[in-house]
Amino acid sequence: MVRRWVVGGIVGVIGIVGLAMAATIHQTGFYTLGLAMAGAAIVYIFALIKRSFDEAEGGRG
């Protein structure tokens, strides 16, 4: 379980790097890539949070 949160932290850092890349590089391709990286990181982290809550609800039973 801890490994999952470590991966989530790494994905969060990748999302921040993507936002920084989109903010500083003014080429359309890199801008789109940076936003896509940030969007994918957000989706992954929300899925991680959802999975954690689902496991907690299932454990109470």
N, CA, C and O atoms as a Tripos MOL2 file, in Angstrom:
@<TRIPOS>MOLECULE
protein
  244   243    61     0     0
PROTEIN
NO_CHARGES

@<TRIPOS>ATOM
      1 N           0.8190   -1.1900    0.0000 N.3       1 MET1
      2 CA          0.0000    0.0000    0.0000 C.3       1 MET1
      3 C           0.8640    1.2550    0.0000 C.2       1 MET1
      4 O           0.5370    2.2330   -0.6730 O.2       1 MET1
      5 N           1.9510    1.2340    0.7410 N.am      2 VAL2
      6 CA          2.8250    2.4000    0.7800 C.3       2 VAL2
      7 C           3.4470    2.6240   -0.5920 C.2       2 VAL2
      8 O           3.6360    3.7640   -1.0180 O.2       2 VAL2
      9 N           3.7650    1.5280   -1.2850 N.am      3 ARG3
     10 CA          4.3610    1.6570   -2.6150 C.3       3 ARG3
     11 C           3.4250    2.4050   -3.5530 C.2       3 ARG3
     12 O           3.8750    3.1860   -4.3910 O.2       3 ARG3
     13 N           2.1230    2.1690   -3.4130 N.am      4 ARG4
     14 CA          1.1430    2.8410   -4.2570 C.3       4 ARG4
     15 C           1.1800    4.3490   -4.0290 C.2       4 ARG4
     16 O           1.0780    5.1160   -4.9860 O.2       4 ARG4
     17 N           1.3230    4.7830   -2.7850 N.am      5 TRP5
     18 CA          1.3640    6.2170   -2.4850 C.3       5 TRP5
     19 C           2.6810    6.8480   -2.9110 C.2       5 TRP5
     20 O           2.7140    8.0210   -3.2810 O.2       5 TRP5
     21 N           3.7590    6.0880   -2.8650 N.am      6 VAL6
     22 CA          5.0390    6.6010   -3.3580 C.3       6 VAL6
     23 C           4.9510    6.8420   -4.8610 C.2       6 VAL6
     24 O           5.4080    7.8690   -5.3610 O.2       6 VAL6
     25 N           4.3660    5.8950   -5.5680 N.am      7 VAL7
     26 CA          4.1700    6.0680   -7.0110 C.3       7 VAL7
     27 C           3.2580    7.2680   -7.2700 C.2       7 VAL7
     28 O           3.4830    8.0130   -8.2230 O.2       7 VAL7
     29 N           2.2420    7.4640   -6.4430 N.am      8 GLY8
     30 CA          1.3720    8.6220   -6.5700 C.3       8 GLY8
     31 C           2.1270    9.9310   -6.3890 C.2       8 GLY8
     32 O           1.8620   10.9050   -7.0930 O.2       8 GLY8
     33 N           3.0680    9.9570   -5.4470 N.am      9 GLY9
     34 CA          3.8960   11.1500   -5.2590 C.3       9 GLY9
     35 C           4.7840   11.4260   -6.4560 C.2       9 GLY9
     36 O           4.9560   12.5750   -6.8610 O.2       9 GLY9
     37 N           5.3470   10.3680   -7.0210 N.am     10 ILE10
     38 CA          6.1820   10.5310   -8.2110 C.3      10 ILE10
     39 C           5.3470   11.0440   -9.3800 C.2      10 ILE10
     40 O           5.7900   11.9100  -10.1340 O.2      10 ILE10
     41 N           4.1450   10.5090   -9.5250 N.am     11 VAL11
     42 CA          3.2530   10.9580  -10.5920 C.3      11 VAL11
     43 C           2.8710   12.4330  -10.3750 C.2      11 VAL11
     44 O           2.7430   13.1920  -11.3350 O.2      11 VAL11
     45 N           2.6910   12.8260   -9.1160 N.am     12 GLY12
     46 CA          2.4050   14.2260   -8.8170 C.3      12 GLY12
     47 C           3.5370   15.1440   -9.2350 C.2      12 GLY12
     48 O           3.3020   16.2210   -9.7820 O.2      12 GLY12
     49 N           4.7590   14.7200   -8.9800 N.am     13 VAL13
     50 CA          5.9230   15.5090   -9.4010 C.3      13 VAL13
     51 C           5.9810   15.5860  -10.9230 C.2      13 VAL13
     52 O           6.3000   16.6390  -11.4750 O.2      13 VAL13
     53 N           5.6810   14.4990  -11.5980 N.am     14 ILE14
     54 CA          5.6650   14.5090  -13.0610 C.3      14 ILE14
     55 C           4.5930   15.4800  -13.5690 C.2      14 ILE14
     56 O           4.8070   16.1770  -14.5600 O.2      14 ILE14
     57 N           3.4450   15.5250  -12.8920 N.am     15 GLY15
     58 CA          2.4020   16.4760  -13.2730 C.3      15 GLY15
     59 C           2.8490   17.9170  -13.1170 C.2      15 GLY15
     60 O           2.5490   18.7590  -13.9620 O.2      15 GLY15
     61 N           3.5660   18.2030  -12.0380 N.am     16 ILE16
     62 CA          4.0770   19.5630  -11.8280 C.3      16 ILE16
     63 C           5.1240   19.9130  -12.8840 C.2      16 ILE16
     64 O           5.1630   21.0430  -13.3720 O.2      16 ILE16
     65 N           5.9690   18.9490  -13.2340 N.am     17 VAL17
     66 CA          6.9510   19.1730  -14.3030 C.3      17 VAL17
     67 C           6.2300   19.4520  -15.6250 C.2      17 VAL17
     68 O           6.6520   20.3100  -16.4010 O.2      17 VAL17
     69 N           5.1450   18.7230  -15.8730 N.am     18 GLY18
     70 CA          4.3690   18.9660  -17.0920 C.3      18 GLY18
     71 C           3.7810   20.3650  -17.1200 C.2      18 GLY18
     72 O           3.7850   21.0170  -18.1640 O.2      18 GLY18
     73 N           3.2730   20.8370  -15.9820 N.am     19 LEU19
     74 CA          2.7410   22.1980  -15.9330 C.3      19 LEU19
     75 C           3.8380   23.2340  -16.1330 C.2      19 LEU19
     76 O           3.6290   24.2350  -16.8180 O.2      19 LEU19
     77 N           5.0000   23.0010  -15.5420 N.am     20 ALA20
     78 CA          6.1230   23.9190  -15.7370 C.3      20 ALA20
     79 C           6.5710   23.9340  -17.1920 C.2      20 ALA20
     80 O           6.9160   24.9830  -17.7370 O.2      20 ALA20
     81 N           6.5620   22.7610  -17.8140 N.am     21 MET21
     82 CA          6.9430   22.6800  -19.2150 C.3      21 MET21
     83 C           5.9360   23.4260  -20.0880 C.2      21 MET21
     84 O           6.3270   24.1190  -21.0270 O.2      21 MET21
     85 N           4.6540   23.2910  -19.7880 N.am     22 ALA22
     86 CA          3.6340   23.9850  -20.5700 C.3      22 ALA22
     87 C           3.7220   25.4930  -20.3760 C.2      22 ALA22
     88 O           3.3990   26.2580  -21.2850 O.2      22 ALA22
     89 N           4.1530   25.9180  -19.2080 N.am     23 ALA23
     90 CA          4.2210   27.3480  -18.9290 C.3      23 ALA23
     91 C           5.4420   28.0120  -19.5480 C.2      23 ALA23
     92 O           5.4020   29.2030  -19.8570 O.2      23 ALA23
     93 N           6.5240   27.2680  -19.7340 N.am     24 THR24
     94 CA          7.7650   27.8990  -20.1790 C.3      24 THR24
     95 C           8.0790   27.6860  -21.6550 C.2      24 THR24
     96 O           8.6940   28.5510  -22.2790 O.2      24 THR24
     97 N           7.6770   26.5680  -22.2200 N.am     25 ILE25
     98 CA          7.9860   26.2860  -23.6190 C.3      25 ILE25
     99 C           6.8150   26.7390  -24.4740 C.2      25 ILE25
    100 O           5.6740   26.3480  -24.2290 O.2      25 ILE25
    101 N           7.0910   27.5550  -25.4690 N.am     26 HIS26
    102 CA          6.0160   28.1690  -26.2480 C.3      26 HIS26
    103 C           5.7950   27.5160  -27.6070 C.2      26 HIS26
    104 O           5.3150   28.1590  -28.5410 O.2      26 HIS26
    105 N           6.1450   26.2460  -27.7140 N.am     27 GLN27
    106 CA          5.8400   25.4980  -28.9290 C.3      27 GLN27
    107 C           4.5800   24.6910  -28.6750 C.2      27 GLN27
    108 O           4.3930   24.1490  -27.5850 O.2      27 GLN27
    109 N           3.7300   24.6130  -29.6630 N.am     28 THR28
    110 CA          2.4230   23.9880  -29.4870 C.3      28 THR28
    111 C           2.5210   22.5370  -29.0440 C.2      28 THR28
    112 O           1.7550   22.1080  -28.1810 O.2      28 THR28
    113 N           3.4310   21.7840  -29.6040 N.am     29 GLY29
    114 CA          3.5600   20.3740  -29.2660 C.3      29 GLY29
    115 C           3.9570   20.1570  -27.8190 C.2      29 GLY29
    116 O           3.3760   19.3190  -27.1300 O.2      29 GLY29
    117 N           4.9460   20.9110  -27.3550 N.am     30 PHE30
    118 CA          5.3880   20.7610  -25.9760 C.3      30 PHE30
    119 C           4.3610   21.3030  -24.9950 C.2      30 PHE30
    120 O           4.2160   20.7690  -23.8950 O.2      30 PHE30
    121 N           3.6510   22.3490  -25.3750 N.am     31 TYR31
    122 CA          2.5770   22.8860  -24.5390 C.3      31 TYR31
    123 C           1.4960   21.8290  -24.3270 C.2      31 TYR31
    124 O           1.0400   21.6000  -23.2070 O.2      31 TYR31
    125 N           1.0990   21.1910  -25.4250 N.am     32 THR32
    126 CA          0.0790   20.1480  -25.3550 C.3      32 THR32
    127 C           0.5840   18.9490  -24.5530 C.2      32 THR32
    128 O          -0.1640   18.3740  -23.7630 O.2      32 THR32
    129 N           1.8390   18.5720  -24.7500 N.am     33 LEU33
    130 CA          2.4210   17.4580  -23.9990 C.3      33 LEU33
    131 C           2.4440   17.7640  -22.5030 C.2      33 LEU33
    132 O           2.1230   16.8960  -21.6910 O.2      33 LEU33
    133 N           2.8170   18.9760  -22.1350 N.am     34 GLY34
    134 CA          2.8500   19.3520  -20.7220 C.3      34 GLY34
    135 C           1.4760   19.3150  -20.0910 C.2      34 GLY34
    136 O           1.3230   18.8310  -18.9690 O.2      34 GLY34
    137 N           0.4730   19.8180  -20.7950 N.am     35 LEU35
    138 CA         -0.8900   19.7710  -20.2700 C.3      35 LEU35
    139 C          -1.4090   18.3400  -20.1840 C.2      35 LEU35
    140 O          -2.1330   17.9910  -19.2510 O.2      35 LEU35
    141 N          -1.0410   17.5200  -21.1520 N.am     36 ALA36
    142 CA         -1.4570   16.1140  -21.1250 C.3      36 ALA36
    143 C          -0.8090   15.3810  -19.9500 C.2      36 ALA36
    144 O          -1.4550   14.5630  -19.2950 O.2      36 ALA36
    145 N           0.4610   15.6730  -19.6840 N.am     37 MET37
    146 CA          1.1360   15.0540  -18.5410 C.3      37 MET37
    147 C           0.4500   15.4490  -17.2370 C.2      37 MET37
    148 O           0.2260   14.6060  -16.3680 O.2      37 MET37
    149 N           0.1160   16.7320  -17.1020 N.am     38 ALA38
    150 CA         -0.5490   17.2040  -15.8880 C.3      38 ALA38
    151 C          -1.9450   16.5890  -15.7630 C.2      38 ALA38
    152 O          -2.3470   16.1820  -14.6740 O.2      38 ALA38
    153 N          -2.6740   16.5210  -16.8600 N.am     39 GLY39
    154 CA         -4.0080   15.9280  -16.8310 C.3      39 GLY39
    155 C          -3.9800   14.4590  -16.4740 C.2      39 GLY39
    156 O          -4.8120   13.9870  -15.6990 O.2      39 GLY39
    157 N          -3.0230   13.7320  -17.0360 N.am     40 ALA40
    158 CA         -2.9060   12.3090  -16.7220 C.3      40 ALA40
    159 C          -2.5240   12.1090  -15.2520 C.2      40 ALA40
    160 O          -2.9950   11.1720  -14.6070 O.2      40 ALA40
    161 N          -1.6850   12.9760  -14.7380 N.am     41 ALA41
    162 CA         -1.3030   12.8760  -13.3250 C.3      41 ALA41
    163 C          -2.5070   13.1220  -12.4230 C.2      41 ALA41
    164 O          -2.6880   12.4260  -11.4240 O.2      41 ALA41
    165 N          -3.3230   14.1010  -12.7670 N.am     42 ILE42
    166 CA         -4.5160   14.4000  -11.9670 C.3      42 ILE42
    167 C          -5.4770   13.2140  -11.9810 C.2      42 ILE42
    168 O          -5.9940   12.8230  -10.9340 O.2      42 ILE42
    169 N          -5.7150   12.6460  -13.1480 N.am     43 VAL43
    170 CA         -6.6140   11.4990  -13.2580 C.3      43 VAL43
    171 C          -6.0830   10.3270  -12.4460 C.2      43 VAL43
    172 O          -6.8510    9.6560  -11.7570 O.2      43 VAL43
    173 N          -4.7700   10.0700  -12.5170 N.am     44 TYR44
    174 CA         -4.1860    8.9530  -11.7800 C.3      44 TYR44
    175 C          -4.3210    9.1630  -10.2740 C.2      44 TYR44
    176 O          -4.6670    8.2320   -9.5480 O.2      44 TYR44
    177 N          -4.0510   10.3760   -9.8030 N.am     45 ILE45
    178 CA         -4.1160   10.6350   -8.3670 C.3      45 ILE45
    179 C          -5.5510   10.5340   -7.8600 C.2      45 ILE45
    180 O          -5.7800   10.0020   -6.7740 O.2      45 ILE45
    181 N          -6.5240   11.0360   -8.6260 N.am     46 PHE46
    182 CA         -7.9120   10.8850   -8.2030 C.3      46 PHE46
    183 C          -8.3320    9.4150   -8.2030 C.2      46 PHE46
    184 O          -9.0970    8.9980   -7.3330 O.2      46 PHE46
    185 N          -7.8490    8.6270   -9.1580 N.am     47 ALA47
    186 CA         -8.1450    7.1940   -9.1610 C.3      47 ALA47
    187 C          -7.5090    6.5110   -7.9560 C.2      47 ALA47
    188 O          -8.0900    5.5890   -7.3830 O.2      47 ALA47
    189 N          -6.3220    6.9570   -7.5720 N.am     48 LEU48
    190 CA         -5.6550    6.4180   -6.3960 C.3      48 LEU48
    191 C          -6.4530    6.7200   -5.1270 C.2      48 LEU48
    192 O          -6.6050    5.8560   -4.2620 O.2      48 LEU48
    193 N          -6.9590    7.9430   -5.0220 N.am     49 ILE49
    194 CA         -7.7770    8.3180   -3.8700 C.3      49 ILE49
    195 C          -9.0670    7.5020   -3.8420 C.2      49 ILE49
    196 O          -9.4780    7.0260   -2.7840 O.2      49 ILE49
    197 N          -9.7080    7.3400   -5.0030 N.am     50 LYS50
    198 CA        -10.9450    6.5630   -5.0740 C.3      50 LYS50
    199 C         -10.7100    5.1150   -4.6570 C.2      50 LYS50
    200 O         -11.5010    4.5440   -3.9060 O.2      50 LYS50
    201 N          -9.6330    4.5300   -5.1400 N.am     51 ARG51
    202 CA         -9.3170    3.1390   -4.7860 C.3      51 ARG51
    203 C          -9.0880    2.9970   -3.2820 C.2      51 ARG51
    204 O          -9.4930    2.0050   -2.6750 O.2      51 ARG51
    205 N          -8.4410    3.9890   -2.6920 N.am     52 SER52
    206 CA         -8.1990    3.9440   -1.2500 C.3      52 SER52
    207 C          -9.5000    3.9990   -0.4610 C.2      52 SER52
    208 O          -9.6760    3.2500    0.5000 O.2      52 SER52
    209 N         -10.4210    4.8900   -0.8640 N.am     53 PHE53
    210 CA        -11.7050    4.9700   -0.1800 C.3      53 PHE53
    211 C         -12.5380    3.7100   -0.4040 C.2      53 PHE53
    212 O         -13.2100    3.2460    0.5170 O.2      53 PHE53
    213 N         -12.5040    3.1550   -1.6060 N.am     54 ASP54
    214 CA        -13.2340    1.9220   -1.8820 C.3      54 ASP54
    215 C         -12.7160    0.7670   -1.0230 C.2      54 ASP54
    216 O         -13.5070   -0.0200   -0.5040 O.2      54 ASP54
    217 N         -11.4040    0.6620   -0.8700 N.am     55 GLU55
    218 CA        -10.8440   -0.3980   -0.0250 C.3      55 GLU55
    219 C         -11.2270   -0.1870    1.4380 C.2      55 GLU55
    220 O         -11.4880   -1.1530    2.1560 O.2      55 GLU55
    221 N         -11.2610    1.0580    1.8800 N.am     56 ALA56
    222 CA        -11.6160    1.3350    3.2720 C.3      56 ALA56
    223 C         -13.0800    0.9850    3.5380 C.2      56 ALA56
    224 O         -13.3980    0.4420    4.5960 O.2      56 ALA56
    225 N         -13.9620    1.2830    2.6070 N.am     57 GLU57
    226 CA        -15.3790    0.9450    2.7720 C.3      57 GLU57
    227 C         -15.5940   -0.5520    2.7340 C.2      57 GLU57
    228 O         -16.4070   -1.0830    3.4910 O.2      57 GLU57
    229 N         -14.8880   -1.2250    1.8770 N.am     58 GLY58
    230 CA        -15.0410   -2.6720    1.7720 C.3      58 GLY58
    231 C         -14.4930   -3.3880    2.9930 C.2      58 GLY58
    232 O         -14.9590   -4.4770    3.3280 O.2      58 GLY58
    233 N         -13.5240   -2.8050    3.6580 N.am     59 GLY59
    234 CA        -12.9420   -3.4450    4.8270 C.3      59 GLY59
    235 C         -13.8230   -3.3670    6.0610 C.2      59 GLY59
    236 O         -13.6810   -4.1910    6.9650 O.2      59 GLY59
    237 N         -14.7310   -2.3970    6.1240 N.am     60 ARG60
    238 CA        -15.5900   -2.2510    7.2950 C.3      60 ARG60
    239 C         -16.7200   -3.2610    7.3120 C.2      60 ARG60
    240 O         -17.1810   -3.6840    8.3720 O.2      60 ARG60
    241 N         -17.1530   -3.6340    6.1360 N.am     61 GLY61
    242 CA        -18.1160   -4.5930    5.8820 C.3      61 GLY61
    243 C         -19.3720   -4.8040    6.4480 C.2      61 GLY61
    244 O         -20.0750   -5.7380    6.0610 O.2      61 GLY61
@<TRIPOS>BOND
     1     1     2 1
     2     2     3 1
     3     3     4 2
     4     3     5 am
     5     5     6 1
     6     6     7 1
     7     7     8 2
     8     7     9 am
     9     9    10 1
    10    10    11 1
    11    11    12 2
    12    11    13 am
    13    13    14 1
    14    14    15 1
    15    15    16 2
    16    15    17 am
    17    17    18 1
    18    18    19 1
    19    19    20 2
    20    19    21 am
    21    21    22 1
    22    22    23 1
    23    23    24 2
    24    23    25 am
    25    25    26 1
    26    26    27 1
    27    27    28 2
    28    27    29 am
    29    29    30 1
    30    30    31 1
    31    31    32 2
    32    31    33 am
    33    33    34 1
    34    34    35 1
    35    35    36 2
    36    35    37 am
    37    37    38 1
    38    38    39 1
    39    39    40 2
    40    39    41 am
    41    41    42 1
    42    42    43 1
    43    43    44 2
    44    43    45 am
    45    45    46 1
    46    46    47 1
    47    47    48 2
    48    47    49 am
    49    49    50 1
    50    50    51 1
    51    51    52 2
    52    51    53 am
    53    53    54 1
    54    54    55 1
    55    55    56 2
    56    55    57 am
    57    57    58 1
    58    58    59 1
    59    59    60 2
    60    59    61 am
    61    61    62 1
    62    62    63 1
    63    63    64 2
    64    63    65 am
    65    65    66 1
    66    66    67 1
    67    67    68 2
    68    67    69 am
    69    69    70 1
    70    70    71 1
    71    71    72 2
    72    71    73 am
    73    73    74 1
    74    74    75 1
    75    75    76 2
    76    75    77 am
    77    77    78 1
    78    78    79 1
    79    79    80 2
    80    79    81 am
    81    81    82 1
    82    82    83 1
    83    83    84 2
    84    83    85 am
    85    85    86 1
    86    86    87 1
    87    87    88 2
    88    87    89 am
    89    89    90 1
    90    90    91 1
    91    91    92 2
    92    91    93 am
    93    93    94 1
    94    94    95 1
    95    95    96 2
    96    95    97 am
    97    97    98 1
    98    98    99 1
    99    99   100 2
   100    99   101 am
   101   101   102 1
   102   102   103 1
   103   103   104 2
   104   103   105 am
   105   105   106 1
   106   106   107 1
   107   107   108 2
   108   107   109 am
   109   109   110 1
   110   110   111 1
   111   111   112 2
   112   111   113 am
   113   113   114 1
   114   114   115 1
   115   115   116 2
   116   115   117 am
   117   117   118 1
   118   118   119 1
   119   119   120 2
   120   119   121 am
   121   121   122 1
   122   122   123 1
   123   123   124 2
   124   123   125 am
   125   125   126 1
   126   126   127 1
   127   127   128 2
   128   127   129 am
   129   129   130 1
   130   130   131 1
   131   131   132 2
   132   131   133 am
   133   133   134 1
   134   134   135 1
   135   135   136 2
   136   135   137 am
   137   137   138 1
   138   138   139 1
   139   139   140 2
   140   139   141 am
   141   141   142 1
   142   142   143 1
   143   143   144 2
   144   143   145 am
   145   145   146 1
   146   146   147 1
   147   147   148 2
   148   147   149 am
   149   149   150 1
   150   150   151 1
   151   151   152 2
   152   151   153 am
   153   153   154 1
   154   154   155 1
   155   155   156 2
   156   155   157 am
   157   157   158 1
   158   158   159 1
   159   159   160 2
   160   159   161 am
   161   161   162 1
   162   162   163 1
   163   163   164 2
   164   163   165 am
   165   165   166 1
   166   166   167 1
   167   167   168 2
   168   167   169 am
   169   169   170 1
   170   170   171 1
   171   171   172 2
   172   171   173 am
   173   173   174 1
   174   174   175 1
   175   175   176 2
   176   175   177 am
   177   177   178 1
   178   178   179 1
   179   179   180 2
   180   179   181 am
   181   181   182 1
   182   182   183 1
   183   183   184 2
   184   183   185 am
   185   185   186 1
   186   186   187 1
   187   187   188 2
   188   187   189 am
   189   189   190 1
   190   190   191 1
   191   191   192 2
   192   191   193 am
   193   193   194 1
   194   194   195 1
   195   195   196 2
   196   195   197 am
   197   197   198 1
   198   198   199 1
   199   199   200 2
   200   199   201 am
   201   201   202 1
   202   202   203 1
   203   203   204 2
   204   203   205 am
   205   205   206 1
   206   206   207 1
   207   207   208 2
   208   207   209 am
   209   209   210 1
   210   210   211 1
   211   211   212 2
   212   211   213 am
   213   213   214 1
   214   214   215 1
   215   215   216 2
   216   215   217 am
   217   217   218 1
   218   218   219 1
   219   219   220 2
   220   219   221 am
   221   221   222 1
   222   222   223 1
   223   223   224 2
   224   223   225 am
   225   225   226 1
   226   226   227 1
   227   227   228 2
   228   227   229 am
   229   229   230 1
   230   230   231 1
   231   231   232 2
   232   231   233 am
   233   233   234 1
   234   234   235 1
   235   235   236 2
   236   235   237 am
   237   237   238 1
   238   238   239 1
   239   239   240 2
   240   239   241 am
   241   241   242 1
   242   242   243 1
   243   243   244 2
@<TRIPOS>SUBSTRUCTURE
     1 MET1         2 RESIDUE 1 A MET
     2 VAL2         6 RESIDUE 1 A VAL
     3 ARG3        10 RESIDUE 1 A ARG
     4 ARG4        14 RESIDUE 1 A ARG
     5 TRP5        18 RESIDUE 1 A TRP
     6 VAL6        22 RESIDUE 1 A VAL
     7 VAL7        26 RESIDUE 1 A VAL
     8 GLY8        30 RESIDUE 1 A GLY
     9 GLY9        34 RESIDUE 1 A GLY
    10 ILE10       38 RESIDUE 1 A ILE
    11 VAL11       42 RESIDUE 1 A VAL
    12 GLY12       46 RESIDUE 1 A GLY
    13 VAL13       50 RESIDUE 1 A VAL
    14 ILE14       54 RESIDUE 1 A ILE
    15 GLY15       58 RESIDUE 1 A GLY
    16 ILE16       62 RESIDUE 1 A ILE
    17 VAL17       66 RESIDUE 1 A VAL
    18 GLY18       70 RESIDUE 1 A GLY
    19 LEU19       74 RESIDUE 1 A LEU
    20 ALA20       78 RESIDUE 1 A ALA
    21 MET21       82 RESIDUE 1 A MET
    22 ALA22       86 RESIDUE 1 A ALA
    23 ALA23       90 RESIDUE 1 A ALA
    24 THR24       94 RESIDUE 1 A THR
    25 ILE25       98 RESIDUE 1 A ILE
    26 HIS26      102 RESIDUE 1 A HIS
    27 GLN27      106 RESIDUE 1 A GLN
    28 THR28      110 RESIDUE 1 A THR
    29 GLY29      114 RESIDUE 1 A GLY
    30 PHE30      118 RESIDUE 1 A PHE
    31 TYR31      122 RESIDUE 1 A TYR
    32 THR32      126 RESIDUE 1 A THR
    33 LEU33      130 RESIDUE 1 A LEU
    34 GLY34      134 RESIDUE 1 A GLY
    35 LEU35      138 RESIDUE 1 A LEU
    36 ALA36      142 RESIDUE 1 A ALA
    37 MET37      146 RESIDUE 1 A MET
    38 ALA38      150 RESIDUE 1 A ALA
    39 GLY39      154 RESIDUE 1 A GLY
    40 ALA40      158 RESIDUE 1 A ALA
    41 ALA41      162 RESIDUE 1 A ALA
    42 ILE42      166 RESIDUE 1 A ILE
    43 VAL43      170 RESIDUE 1 A VAL
    44 TYR44      174 RESIDUE 1 A TYR
    45 ILE45      178 RESIDUE 1 A ILE
    46 PHE46      182 RESIDUE 1 A PHE
    47 ALA47      186 RESIDUE 1 A ALA
    48 LEU48      190 RESIDUE 1 A LEU
    49 ILE49      194 RESIDUE 1 A ILE
    50 LYS50      198 RESIDUE 1 A LYS
    51 ARG51      202 RESIDUE 1 A ARG
    52 SER52      206 RESIDUE 1 A SER
    53 PHE53      210 RESIDUE 1 A PHE
    54 ASP54      214 RESIDUE 1 A ASP
    55 GLU55      218 RESIDUE 1 A GLU
    56 ALA56      222 RESIDUE 1 A ALA
    57 GLU57      226 RESIDUE 1 A GLU
    58 GLY58      230 RESIDUE 1 A GLY
    59 GLY59      234 RESIDUE 1 A GLY
    60 ARG60      238 RESIDUE 1 A ARG
    61 GLY61      242 RESIDUE 1 A GLY
